[in-house]
Amino acid sequence: MSADDNDHDDPEDTGDVRERIEQEADRAVEQFDEGIVDLLAWALDTETRARIYVHLRQQPESTSEEIAEGTGLYPSTVREALAALTEEEVVTRQKRESDGAGNNPYEYSAIPPSDLVNTIVGDIQSELNTVFNLDDHIGGETTLEPDDEPVTISVEDANDGTNDADASEDTGDDGDESEGENDDTGV
């Protein structure tokens, strides 16, 4: 038996390997979470709001105290962000049920990511249409009808089971035109 064979039988070495694997797994999860938070910070305006959103997707029906503890944010910061997120309908709240007497705190849950994306897409589409129709807004001449929205962004939920042919029927698009044949008014 060689010295290398003995090294694999030592319980302390096995513990070290497990500990290193656990540390690497924790680091990978943390890096993934940070990437998600960075992406959501763009969508939700701040890193604080993004951290709260991620926490609520992982731990729905959390109180503001539980969110503060889970995110490491100050309780007052969490309460302020929750108020804004609730007003914007990114987060829902309801009173926590309890059997005992006393104050029942609010518990919060975040809307599904698909709903968040649809909200963001709607906002971006509106902004792009405002830019596209800038001449209308500054009194210039235009060839567009007042209700015309030349920029349209569509998002398909991968779980809804529709394919491109179904989507074409719903929008009235026959799917035969290529992008180059359009008049550059649609996205």
VOLO-782009 format. One line per field, with one value per atom (N, C-alpha, C, O): atom name; x, y, z. Coordinates in nm, 3 decimals, decimal comma, always signed. Example, Ala and Ser with C-alpha at 12.3 -4.5 7.8 and 13.67 -1.06 7.14 Angstrom:
BEGIN
at [N	CA	C	O	N	CA	C	O]
c1 [+1,319	+1,230	+1,320	+1,424	+1,285	+1,367	+1,290	+1,341]
c2 [-0,569	-0,450	-0,330	-0,332	-0,225	-0,106	+0,003	+0,114]
c3 [+0,780	+0,780	+0,780	+0,846	+0,708	+0,714	+0,787	+0,804]
END
This chain:
BEGIN
at [N	CA	C	O	N	CA	C	O	N	CA	C	O	N	CA	C	O	N	CA	C	O	N	CA	C	O	N	CA	C	O	N	CA	C	O	N	CA	C	O	N	CA	C	O	N	CA	C	O	N	CA	C	O	N	CA	C	O	N	CA	C	O	N	CA	C	O	N	CA	C	O	N	CA	C	O	N	CA	C	O	N	CA	C	O	N	CA	C	O	N	CA	C	O	N	CA	C	O	N	CA	C	O	N	CA	C	O	N	CA	C	O	N	CA	C	O	N	CA	C	O	N	CA	C	O	N	CA	C	O	N	CA	C	O	N	CA	C	O	N	CA	C	O	N	CA	C	O	N	CA	C	O	N	CA	C	O	N	CA	C	O	N	CA	C	O	N	CA	C	O	N	CA	C	O	N	CA	C	O	N	CA	C	O	N	CA	C	O	N	CA	C	O	N	CA	C	O	N	CA	C	O	N	CA	C	O	N	CA	C	O	N	CA	C	O	N	CA	C	O	N	CA	C	O	N	CA	C	O	N	CA	C	O	N	CA	C	O	N	CA	C	O	N	CA	C	O	N	CA	C	O	N	CA	C	O	N	CA	C	O	N	CA	C	O	N	CA	C	O	N	CA	C	O	N	CA	C	O	N	CA	C	O	N	CA	C	O	N	CA	C	O	N	CA	C	O	N	CA	C	O	N	CA	C	O	N	CA	C	O	N	CA	C	O	N	CA	C	O	N	CA	C	O	N	CA	C	O	N	CA	C	O	N	CA	C	O	N	CA	C	O	N	CA	C	O	N	CA	C	O	N	CA	C	O	N	CA	C	O	N	CA	C	O	N	CA	C	O	N	CA	C	O	N	CA	C	O	N	CA	C	O	N	CA	C	O	N	CA	C	O	N	CA	C	O	N	CA	C	O	N	CA	C	O	N	CA	C	O	N	CA	C	O	N	CA	C	O	N	CA	C	O	N	CA	C	O	N	CA	C	O	N	CA	C	O	N	CA	C	O	N	CA	C	O	N	CA	C	O	N	CA	C	O	N	CA	C	O	N	CA	C	O	N	CA	C	O	N	CA	C	O	N	CA	C	O	N	CA	C	O	N	CA	C	O	N	CA	C	O	N	CA	C	O	N	CA	C	O	N	CA	C	O	N	CA	C	O	N	CA	C	O	N	CA	C	O	N	CA	C	O	N	CA	C	O	N	CA	C	O	N	CA	C	O	N	CA	C	O	N	CA	C	O	N	CA	C	O	N	CA	C	O	N	CA	C	O	N	CA	C	O	N	CA	C	O	N	CA	C	O	N	CA	C	O	N	CA	C	O	N	CA	C	O	N	CA	C	O	N	CA	C	O	N	CA	C	O	N	CA	C	O	N	CA	C	O	N	CA	C	O	N	CA	C	O	N	CA	C	O	N	CA	C	O	N	CA	C	O	N	CA	C	O	N	CA	C	O	N	CA	C	O	N	CA	C	O	N	CA	C	O	N	CA	C	O	N	CA	C	O	N	CA	C	O	N	CA	C	O	N	CA	C	O	N	CA	C	O	N	CA	C	O	N	CA	C	O	N	CA	C	O	N	CA	C	O	N	CA	C	O	N	CA	C	O	N	CA	C	O	N	CA	C	O	N	CA	C	O	N	CA	C	O	N	CA	C	O	N	CA	C	O	N	CA	C	O	N	CA	C	O	N	CA	C	O	N	CA	C	O	N	CA	C	O	N	CA	C	O	N	CA	C	O	N	CA	C	O	N	CA	C	O	N	CA	C	O	N	CA	C	O	N	CA	C	O	N	CA	C	O	N	CA	C	O	N	CA	C	O	N	CA	C	O	N	CA	C	O	N	CA	C	O	N	CA	C	O	N	CA	C	O	N	CA	C	O	N	CA	C	O	N	CA	C	O	N	CA	C	O]
c1 [+0,084	+0,000	+0,089	+0,183	+0,060	+0,144	+0,096	-0,011	+0,175	+0,138	+0,014	-0,065	-0,003	-0,121	-0,249	-0,351	-0,244	-0,362	-0,405	-0,525	-0,312	-0,345	-0,410	-0,494	-0,371	-0,428	-0,577	-0,649	-0,627	-0,770	-0,853	-0,975	-0,791	-0,865	-0,876	-0,951	-0,803	-0,801	-0,931	-0,961	-1,009	-1,137	-1,119	-1,208	-1,006	-0,985	-0,972	-1,024	-0,903	-0,891	-1,027	-1,055	-1,110	-1,244	-1,324	-1,398	-1,309	-1,377	-1,330	-1,411	-1,198	-1,144	-1,199	-1,233	-1,207	-1,260	-1,406	-1,447	-1,482	-1,624	-1,638	-1,722	-1,558	-1,564	-1,530	-1,595	-1,426	-1,389	-1,500	-1,530	-1,560	-1,670	-1,788	-1,848	-1,821	-1,930	-1,898	-1,986	-1,775	-1,736	-1,748	-1,798	-1,703	-1,713	-1,859	-1,895	-1,941	-2,084	-2,147	-2,225	-2,115	-2,168	-2,123	-2,202	-1,996	-1,944	-2,014	-2,046	-2,039	-2,108	-2,250	-2,294	-2,320	-2,456	-2,453	-2,537	-2,356	-2,346	-2,318	-2,376	-2,229	-2,200	-2,322	-2,350	-2,397	-2,520	-2,619	-2,677	-2,639	-2,731	-2,689	-2,774	-2,558	-2,510	-2,537	-2,572	-2,520	-2,550	-2,697	-2,732	-2,783	-2,927	-2,960	-3,039	-2,902	-2,927	-2,883	-2,954	-2,766	-2,720	-2,818	-2,850	-2,866	-2,963	-3,093	-3,147	-3,142	-3,267	-3,253	-3,350	-3,133	-3,110	-3,139	-3,191	-3,104	-3,137	-3,288	-3,343	-3,355	-3,500	-3,580	-3,684	-3,531	-3,606	-3,548	-3,592	-3,453	-3,394	-3,282	-3,192	-3,285	-3,179	-3,142	-3,221	-3,022	-2,978	-3,061	-3,091	-3,098	-3,180	-3,311	-3,348	-3,379	-3,507	-3,487	-3,571	-3,377	-3,347	-3,324	-3,374	-3,249	-3,223	-3,354	-3,373	-3,441	-3,570	-3,653	-3,714	-3,655	-3,730	-3,679	-3,759	-3,548	-3,490	-3,525	-3,562	-3,512	-3,544	-3,691	-3,722	-3,780	-3,922	-3,957	-4,053	-3,881	-3,903	-3,857	-3,916	-3,752	-3,701	-3,782	-3,801	-3,829	-3,902	-4,031	-4,039	-4,132	-4,257	-4,322	-4,295	-4,407	-4,482	-4,389	-4,409	-4,287	-4,194	-4,237	-4,294	-4,210	-4,235	-4,116	-4,012	-4,133	-4,022	-3,902	-3,788	-3,926	-3,815	-3,742	-3,619	-3,817	-3,755	-3,675	-3,569	-3,727	-3,656	-3,526	-3,421	-3,534	-3,414	-3,309	-3,190	-3,351	-3,258	-3,200	-3,080	-3,283	-3,239	-3,151	-3,071	-3,165	-3,089	-2,972	-2,881	-2,974	-2,870	-2,890	-2,799	-3,009	-3,041	-3,099	-3,154	-3,088	-3,148	-3,300	-3,357	-3,366	-3,512	-3,584	-3,682	-3,535	-3,599	-3,585	-3,677	-3,472	-3,450	-3,544	-3,601	-3,561	-3,651	-3,795	-3,865	-3,839	-3,977	-4,002	-4,108	-3,906	-3,920	-3,928	-4,013	-3,841	-3,841	-3,968	-4,024	-4,014	-4,137	-4,257	-4,345	-4,261	-4,371	-4,374	-4,481	-4,258	-4,251	-4,283	-4,358	-4,228	-4,253	-4,400	-4,455	-4,463	-4,605	-4,688	-4,782	-4,653	-4,725	-4,711	-4,805	-4,595	-4,571	-4,624	-4,611	-4,682	-4,742	-4,640	-4,673	-4,516	-4,412	-4,417	-4,377	-4,467	-4,479	-4,623	-4,685	-4,676	-4,809	-4,792	-4,691	-4,892	-4,885	-5,021	-5,125	-5,015	-5,137	-5,102	-4,987	-5,203	-5,180	-5,151	-5,218	-5,054	-5,021	-5,125	-5,158	-5,175	-5,273	-5,201	-5,097	-5,257	-5,202	-5,317	-5,421	-5,295	-5,398	-5,399	-5,503	-5,285	-5,274	-5,317	-5,338	-5,329	-5,361	-5,236	-5,124	-5,254	-5,139	-5,144	-5,240	-5,039	-5,030	-4,986	-4,881	-5,066	-5,029	-4,953	-5,009	-4,827	-4,750	-4,793	-4,857	-4,755	-4,777	-4,673	-4,559	-4,715	-4,620	-4,626	-4,732	-4,510	-4,494	-4,456	-4,390	-4,498	-4,460	-4,433	-4,495	-4,340	-4,306	-4,385	-4,413	-4,420	-4,490	-4,397	-4,275	-4,452	-4,368	-4,277	-4,314	-4,159	-4,069	-4,133	-4,103	-4,221	-4,286	-4,371	-4,375	-4,440	-4,519	-4,429	-4,461	-4,316	-4,221	-4,168	-4,160	-4,131	-4,081	-4,186	-4,154	-4,310	-4,416	-4,436	-4,464	-4,424	-4,434	-4,320	-4,342	-4,199	-4,082	-4,093	-4,066	-4,134	-4,148	-4,249	-4,226	-4,360	-4,461	-4,405	-4,432	-4,326	-4,265	-4,165	-4,164	-4,081	-3,981	-4,050	-4,009	-4,152	-4,225	-4,284	-4,276	-4,343	-4,401	-4,294	-4,315	-4,179	-4,070	-4,019	-3,997	-4,002	-3,955	-4,055	-4,015	-4,183	-4,285	-4,284	-4,307	-4,258	-4,248	-4,132	-4,146	-4,017	-3,902	-3,932	-3,902	-3,992	-4,024	-4,116	-4,102	-4,210	-4,308	-4,267	-4,353	-4,139	-4,089	-4,139	-4,173	-4,144	-4,190	-4,332	-4,363	-4,417	-4,553	-4,550	-4,628	-4,460	-4,454	-4,395	-4,423	-4,315	-4,255	-4,317	-4,264	-4,431	-4,505	-4,459	-4,496	-4,380	-4,334	-4,440	-4,544	-4,412	-4,504	-4,485	-4,373	-4,596	-4,588	-4,681	-4,778	-4,651	-4,737	-4,814	-4,886	-4,798	-4,861	-4,996	-5,021	-5,082	-5,212	-5,188	-5,088	-5,279	-5,259	-5,242	-5,164	-5,313	-5,305	-5,203	-5,194	-5,125	-5,030	-4,911	-4,848	-4,881	-4,764	-4,673	-4,692	-4,575	-4,491	-4,396	-4,355	-4,362	-4,271	-4,353	-4,429	-4,337	-4,407	-4,307	-4,233	-4,306	-4,218	-4,308	-4,399	-4,281	-4,362	-4,274	-4,158	-4,331	-4,262	-4,350	-4,469	-4,290	-4,363	-4,316	-4,196	-4,409	-4,378	-4,346	-4,428	-4,230	-4,188	-4,279	-4,283	-4,352	-4,439	-4,582	-4,663	-4,614	-4,754	-4,794	-4,913	-4,697	-4,728	-4,761	-4,794	-4,753	-4,780	-4,653	-4,543	-4,669	-4,552	-4,562	-4,658	-4,465	-4,464	-4,586	-4,635	-4,637	-4,757	-4,876	-4,956	-4,890	-5,001	-4,988	-5,087	-4,866	-4,844	-4,875	-4,927	-4,843	-4,871	-5,020	-5,066	-5,098	-5,243	-5,300	-5,391	-5,248	-5,301	-5,275	-5,356	-5,162	-5,127	-5,172	-5,159	-5,224	-5,264	-5,147	-5,163	-5,028	-4,908	-4,906	-4,921	-4,888	-4,890	-4,757	-4,746	-4,654	-4,526	-4,445	-4,336	-4,494	-4,422	-4,324	-4,234	-4,339	-4,251	-4,122	-4,123	-4,012	-3,885	-3,865	-3,934	-3,770	-3,748	-3,710	-3,749	-3,635	-3,590	-3,702	-3,687	-3,816	-3,926	-4,017	-4,099	-4,003	-4,083	-4,033	-3,924	-4,115	-4,078	-4,000	-4,002	-3,930	-3,848	-3,926	-3,866	-4,057	-4,134	-4,166	-4,212	-4,145	-4,175	-4,047	-3,946	-4,053	-3,938	-3,978	-3,897]
c2 [-0,117	+0,000	+0,124	+0,133	+0,218	+0,338	+0,444	+0,431	+0,549	+0,659	+0,731	+0,781	+0,735	+0,800	+0,726	+0,790	+0,594	+0,517	+0,549	+0,554	+0,572	+0,604	+0,741	+0,762	+0,834	+0,969	+0,970	+1,051	+0,881	+0,880	+0,819	+0,840	+0,745	+0,681	+0,768	+0,735	+0,879	+0,965	+1,046	+1,122	+1,031	+1,103	+1,255	+1,327	+1,304	+1,449	+1,502	+1,610	+1,428	+1,470	+1,471	+1,561	+1,373	+1,367	+1,489	+1,548	+1,525	+1,644	+1,770	+1,858	+1,781	+1,897	+1,909	+2,018	+1,795	+1,794	+1,837	+1,919	+1,782	+1,821	+1,969	+2,037	+2,019	+2,160	+2,248	+2,349	+2,209	+2,287	+2,282	+2,384	+2,167	+2,155	+2,242	+2,311	+2,240	+2,323	+2,471	+2,548	+2,510	+2,650	+2,692	+2,801	+2,607	+2,638	+2,645	+2,731	+2,556	+2,559	+2,687	+2,751	+2,725	+2,850	+2,970	+3,061	+2,969	+3,079	+3,086	+3,195	+2,971	+2,968	+3,023	+3,100	+2,982	+3,033	+3,183	+3,256	+3,229	+3,371	+3,451	+3,558	+3,401	+3,470	+3,471	+3,572	+3,360	+3,355	+3,458	+3,535	+3,459	+3,555	+3,699	+3,784	+3,727	+3,863	+3,901	+4,015	+3,808	+3,835	+3,867	+3,958	+3,790	+3,815	+3,951	+4,027	+3,981	+4,109	+4,224	+4,324	+4,211	+4,316	+4,338	+4,452	+4,231	+4,240	+4,304	+4,393	+4,258	+4,313	+4,457	+4,533	+4,495	+4,633	+4,729	+4,839	+4,687	+4,770	+4,777	+4,884	+4,665	+4,660	+4,727	+4,787	+4,717	+4,767	+4,897	+4,943	+4,956	+5,086	+5,085	+5,169	+4,994	+4,994	+4,851	+4,758	+4,837	+4,707	+4,666	+4,547	+4,760	+4,730	+4,665	+4,561	+4,725	+4,670	+4,534	+4,446	+4,517	+4,388	+4,280	+4,169	+4,312	+4,214	+4,174	+4,057	+4,269	+4,239	+4,150	+4,054	+4,180	+4,099	+3,955	+3,862	+3,937	+3,802	+3,729	+3,612	+3,798	+3,734	+3,689	+3,579	+3,774	+3,739	+3,628	+3,554	+3,614	+3,500	+3,371	+3,264	+3,381	+3,264	+3,235	+3,119	+3,339	+3,327	+3,409	+3,514	+3,364	+3,441	+3,449	+3,367	+3,547	+3,570	+3,600	+3,551	+3,682	+3,726	+3,862	+3,943	+3,885	+4,017	+4,107	+4,060	+4,236	+4,329	+4,294	+4,308	+4,250	+4,210	+4,088	+4,082	+3,991	+3,871	+3,906	+3,849	+4,000	+4,044	+4,114	+4,089	+4,203	+4,274	+4,175	+4,188	+4,077	+3,976	+3,893	+3,864	+3,855	+3,770	+3,840	+3,776	+3,972	+4,047	+4,124	+4,166	+4,142	+4,220	+4,370	+4,448	+4,411	+4,552	+4,607	+4,533	+4,738	+4,802	+4,790	+4,804	+4,765	+4,753	+4,875	+4,860	+4,994	+5,114	+5,122	+5,167	+5,078	+5,075	+4,975	+5,002	+4,860	+4,757	+4,809	+4,793	+4,871	+4,922	+5,027	+5,028	+5,115	+5,219	+5,157	+5,196	+5,062	+4,998	+4,916	+4,915	+4,847	+4,768	+4,857	+4,818	+4,975	+5,067	+5,104	+5,105	+5,135	+5,172	+5,052	+5,066	+4,936	+4,817	+4,775	+4,726	+4,794	+4,763	+4,860	+4,819	+4,987	+5,088	+5,061	+5,083	+5,012	+4,981	+4,843	+4,802	+4,773	+4,640	+4,533	+4,439	+4,550	+4,449	+4,351	+4,235	+4,400	+4,322	+4,333	+4,439	+4,222	+4,224	+4,209	+4,158	+4,254	+4,238	+4,200	+4,234	+4,128	+4,091	+4,073	+4,051	+4,084	+4,066	+3,920	+3,831	+3,895	+3,758	+3,712	+3,784	+3,594	+3,536	+3,482	+3,418	+3,507	+3,448	+3,421	+3,488	+3,322	+3,284	+3,372	+3,389	+3,428	+3,505	+3,649	+3,698	+3,716	+3,858	+3,936	+3,887	+4,054	+4,137	+4,183	+4,157	+4,251	+4,310	+4,205	+4,143	+4,186	+4,094	+4,174	+4,266	+4,140	+4,217	+4,182	+4,081	+4,271	+4,241	+4,140	+4,141	+4,053	+3,965	+3,998	+4,029	+3,989	+4,034	+3,917	+3,823	+3,926	+3,831	+3,911	+4,014	+3,862	+3,929	+3,866	+3,746	+3,949	+3,899	+3,805	+3,813	+3,717	+3,626	+3,705	+3,813	+3,650	+3,718	+3,749	+3,852	+3,661	+3,687	+3,813	+3,891	+3,835	+3,957	+4,080	+4,186	+4,064	+4,175	+4,212	+4,330	+4,113	+4,138	+4,208	+4,303	+4,164	+4,227	+4,373	+4,457	+4,403	+4,541	+4,625	+4,736	+4,570	+4,642	+4,664	+4,773	+4,561	+4,571	+4,679	+4,758	+4,683	+4,786	+4,926	+5,016	+4,944	+5,075	+5,113	+5,226	+5,016	+5,043	+5,073	+5,165	+4,998	+5,021	+5,162	+5,231	+5,203	+5,337	+5,445	+5,543	+5,426	+5,523	+5,530	+5,638	+5,413	+5,411	+5,477	+5,546	+5,457	+5,521	+5,672	+5,747	+5,718	+5,862	+5,920	+6,026	+5,852	+5,899	+5,894	+5,988	+5,784	+5,768	+5,880	+5,929	+5,919	+6,023	+6,160	+6,245	+6,183	+6,308	+6,430	+6,531	+6,419	+6,534	+6,575	+6,694	+6,478	+6,510	+6,589	+6,682	+6,552	+6,614	+6,755	+6,836	+6,784	+6,918	+7,003	+7,107	+6,955	+7,035	+7,019	+7,099	+6,917	+6,893	+6,821	+6,781	+6,805	+6,737	+6,586	+6,538	+6,513	+6,368	+6,302	+6,363	+6,180	+6,104	+5,996	+5,917	+5,991	+5,887	+5,931	+6,049	+5,834	+5,859	+5,881	+5,833	+5,953	+5,983	+5,859	+5,862	+5,752	+5,633	+5,531	+5,421	+5,567	+5,473	+5,452	+5,548	+5,326	+5,291	+5,209	+5,088	+5,272	+5,202	+5,099	+5,005	+5,115	+5,022	+4,924	+4,964	+4,796	+4,692	+4,587	+4,532	+4,560	+4,458	+4,346	+4,370	+4,226	+4,114	+4,016	+3,994	+3,960	+3,861	+3,738	+3,745	+3,626	+3,500	+3,421	+3,404	+3,373	+3,289	+3,150	+3,089	+3,100	+2,968	+2,858	+2,749	+2,884	+2,783	+2,787	+2,702	+2,884	+2,895	+2,799	+2,787	+2,731	+2,628	+2,679	+2,599	+2,811	+2,860	+2,855	+2,871	+2,834	+2,839	+2,962	+3,038	+2,982	+3,102	+3,113	+3,224	+3,004	+3,009	+3,058	+3,137	+3,011	+3,057	+3,206	+3,278	+3,251	+3,392	+3,478	+3,588	+3,430	+3,506	+3,524	+3,631	+3,420	+3,430	+3,530	+3,606	+3,532	+3,622	+3,768	+3,854	+3,798	+3,936	+3,981	+4,099	+3,890	+3,925	+3,925	+3,956	+3,890	+3,883	+3,749	+3,645	+3,749	+3,621	+3,549	+3,436	+3,612	+3,547	+3,533	+3,476	+3,584	+3,568	+3,681	+3,665	+3,794	+3,907	+3,889	+3,843	+3,926	+3,925	+4,062	+4,157	+4,071	+4,199	+4,309	+4,424	+4,276	+4,375	+4,435	+4,544	+4,366	+4,414	+4,511	+4,579	+4,516	+4,607	+4,749	+4,771	+4,846	+4,986	+5,041	+5,162	+4,956	+4,995	+5,060	+5,122	+5,047	+5,105	+5,003	+5,043	+4,878	+4,776	+4,716	+4,706	+4,677	+4,611	+4,472	+4,397]
c3 [+0,000	+0,000	+0,000	+0,079	-0,088	-0,096	+0,001	+0,061	+0,016	+0,106	+0,054	+0,133	-0,078	-0,136	-0,097	-0,074	-0,089	-0,051	+0,090	+0,119	+0,177	+0,316	+0,328	+0,415	+0,242	+0,248	+0,223	+0,281	+0,139	+0,106	+0,217	+0,222	+0,306	+0,414	+0,537	+0,629	+0,543	+0,660	+0,667	+0,575	+0,775	+0,787	+0,785	+0,738	+0,837	+0,837	+0,695	+0,664	+0,608	+0,469	+0,401	+0,322	+0,430	+0,373	+0,417	+0,338	+0,544	+0,597	+0,529	+0,499	+0,503	+0,434	+0,292	+0,246	+0,224	+0,087	+0,087	+0,005	+0,178	+0,187	+0,216	+0,157	+0,307	+0,344	+0,223	+0,200	+0,148	+0,029	-0,076	-0,139	-0,094	-0,191	-0,148	-0,230	-0,020	+0,031	+0,013	-0,024	+0,040	+0,023	-0,123	-0,153	-0,214	-0,357	-0,401	-0,481	-0,351	-0,384	-0,333	-0,404	-0,210	-0,153	-0,236	-0,262	-0,278	-0,358	-0,493	-0,541	-0,555	-0,685	-0,672	-0,756	-0,566	-0,543	-0,519	-0,572	-0,440	-0,411	-0,538	-0,558	-0,625	-0,750	-0,841	-0,907	-0,845	-0,924	-0,871	-0,948	-0,738	-0,678	-0,707	-0,735	-0,700	-0,728	-0,873	-0,901	-0,966	-1,106	-1,127	-1,202	-1,061	-1,069	-1,008	-1,065	-0,894	-0,828	-0,919	-0,930	-0,983	-1,074	-1,188	-1,223	-1,246	-1,356	-1,307	-1,373	-1,194	-1,141	-1,093	-1,094	-1,051	-1,008	-1,123	-1,102	-1,245	-1,361	-1,379	-1,405	-1,364	-1,387	-1,275	-1,301	-1,152	-1,037	-0,980	-0,875	-1,048	-1,015	-0,911	-0,919	-0,813	-0,712	-0,673	-0,689	-0,620	-0,571	-0,450	-0,433	-0,367	-0,249	-0,290	-0,236	-0,384	-0,430	-0,495	-0,480	-0,568	-0,632	-0,526	-0,540	-0,422	-0,314	-0,245	-0,212	-0,224	-0,162	-0,254	-0,207	-0,383	-0,478	-0,479	-0,472	-0,487	-0,489	-0,359	-0,361	-0,247	-0,119	-0,117	-0,071	-0,166	-0,164	-0,263	-0,241	-0,369	-0,459	-0,391	-0,412	-0,309	-0,237	-0,111	-0,074	-0,046	+0,080	+0,076	+0,140	+0,001	-0,005	+0,132	+0,221	+0,147	+0,271	+0,389	+0,500	+0,361	+0,465	+0,518	+0,445	+0,646	+0,705	+0,673	+0,627	+0,698	+0,672	+0,760	+0,716	+0,883	+0,971	+0,916	+0,919	+0,865	+0,807	+0,682	+0,657	+0,604	+0,483	+0,522	+0,463	+0,620	+0,666	+0,714	+0,682	+0,790	+0,841	+0,727	+0,726	+0,631	+0,520	+0,418	+0,350	+0,406	+0,308	+0,368	+0,296	+0,499	+0,563	+0,549	+0,576	+0,506	+0,490	+0,619	+0,700	+0,637	+0,754	+0,747	+0,639	+0,861	+0,861	+0,803	+0,731	+0,833	+0,779	+0,627	+0,558	+0,574	+0,430	+0,365	+0,259	+0,429	+0,377	+0,375	+0,275	+0,484	+0,490	+0,382	+0,319	+0,361	+0,260	+0,119	+0,039	+0,090	-0,042	-0,061	-0,170	+0,044	+0,034	+0,003	-0,073	+0,063	+0,036	-0,112	-0,173	-0,168	-0,310	-0,400	-0,497	-0,368	-0,449	-0,443	-0,542	-0,329	-0,316	-0,399	-0,467	-0,393	-0,471	-0,621	-0,697	-0,662	-0,804	-0,843	-0,958	-0,749	-0,768	-0,810	-0,881	-0,764	-0,784	-0,667	-0,679	-0,554	-0,431	-0,383	-0,392	-0,331	-0,269	-0,119	-0,071	-0,044	+0,101	+0,155	+0,100	+0,266	+0,336	+0,484	+0,519	+0,568	+0,711	+0,740	+0,687	+0,823	+0,864	+0,964	+1,059	+0,944	+1,034	+1,158	+1,147	+1,273	+1,395	+1,492	+1,489	+1,577	+1,673	+1,796	+1,860	+1,830	+1,954	+1,937	+1,825	+2,049	+2,048	+2,012	+2,029	+1,965	+1,932	+1,789	+1,715	+1,752	+1,619	+1,518	+1,534	+1,414	+1,307	+1,201	+1,141	+1,176	+1,078	+0,936	+0,910	+0,844	+0,703	+0,658	+0,705	+0,567	+0,500	+0,352	+0,297	+0,288	+0,151	+0,061	+0,103	-0,065	-0,169	-0,295	-0,318	-0,378	-0,504	-0,618	-0,618	-0,716	-0,833	-0,910	-0,894	-0,992	-1,071	-1,167	-1,213	-1,198	-1,290	-1,426	-1,486	-1,476	-1,605	-1,598	-1,694	-1,487	-1,471	-1,462	-1,516	-1,393	-1,382	-1,520	-1,554	-1,600	-1,735	-1,819	-1,891	-1,812	-1,891	-1,850	-1,936	-1,724	-1,677	-1,733	-1,782	-1,727	-1,777	-1,927	-1,976	-1,999	-2,145	-2,181	-2,272	-2,109	-2,134	-2,114	-2,193	-2,007	-1,982	-2,090	-2,138	-2,129	-2,233	-2,366	-2,437	-2,399	-2,524	-2,526	-2,627	-2,416	-2,407	-2,427	-2,498	-2,362	-2,375	-2,520	-2,574	-2,581	-2,720	-2,814	-2,908	-2,792	-2,875	-2,857	-2,952	-2,735	-2,712	-2,792	-2,854	-2,790	-2,867	-3,017	-3,090	-3,061	-3,203	-3,250	-3,362	-3,166	-3,201	-3,148	-3,123	-3,131	-3,075	-3,151	-3,090	-3,282	-3,362	-3,324	-3,322	-3,293	-3,248	-3,118	-3,099	-3,032	-2,900	-2,903	-2,815	-3,004	-3,011	-3,122	-3,160	-3,175	-3,273	-3,416	-3,502	-3,443	-3,580	-3,661	-3,609	-3,788	-3,878	-3,866	-3,850	-3,874	-3,863	-3,963	-4,009	-3,996	-4,085	-4,010	-4,071	-3,879	-3,797	-3,744	-3,721	-3,726	-3,663	-3,513	-3,460	-3,444	-3,302	-3,213	-3,118	-3,242	-3,159	-3,208	-3,154	-3,311	-3,370	-3,276	-3,231	-3,248	-3,169	-3,258	-3,271	-3,319	-3,415	-3,352	-3,419	-3,225	-3,160	-3,078	-2,989	-3,108	-3,034	-2,990	-3,071	-2,862	-2,806	-2,756	-2,677	-2,801	-2,753	-2,677	-2,712	-2,574	-2,491	-2,487	-2,456	-2,518	-2,513	-2,393	-2,372	-2,315	-2,201	-2,253	-2,321	-2,221	-2,269	-2,218	-2,276	-2,112	-2,052	-2,104	-2,066	-2,191	-2,232	-2,344	-2,375	-2,405	-2,504	-2,642	-2,730	-2,666	-2,801	-2,882	-2,828	-3,013	-3,100	-3,187	-3,176	-3,274	-3,357	-3,446	-3,468	-3,497	-3,582	-3,503	-3,553	-3,378	-3,294	-3,265	-3,267	-3,237	-3,207	-3,329	-3,314	-3,449	-3,571	-3,590	-3,631	-3,560	-3,574	-3,476	-3,511	-3,354	-3,253	-3,287	-3,254	-3,352	-3,380	-3,518	-3,551	-3,599	-3,734	-3,830	-3,948	-3,781	-3,864	-3,934	-3,870	-4,065	-4,136	-4,129	-4,176	-4,072	-4,053	-4,179	-4,175	-4,296	-4,422	-4,449	-4,531	-4,382	-4,407	-4,330	-4,216	-4,392	-4,320	-4,259	-4,295	-4,166	-4,100	-4,197	-4,178	-4,302	-4,397	-4,480	-4,535	-4,489	-4,569	-4,492	-4,553	-4,361	-4,282	-4,299	-4,351	-4,255	-4,273	-4,155	-4,131	-4,080	-3,966	-3,853	-3,765	-3,852	-3,742	-3,635	-3,528	-3,658	-3,557	-3,504	-3,574	-3,379	-3,316	-3,280	-3,225]
END
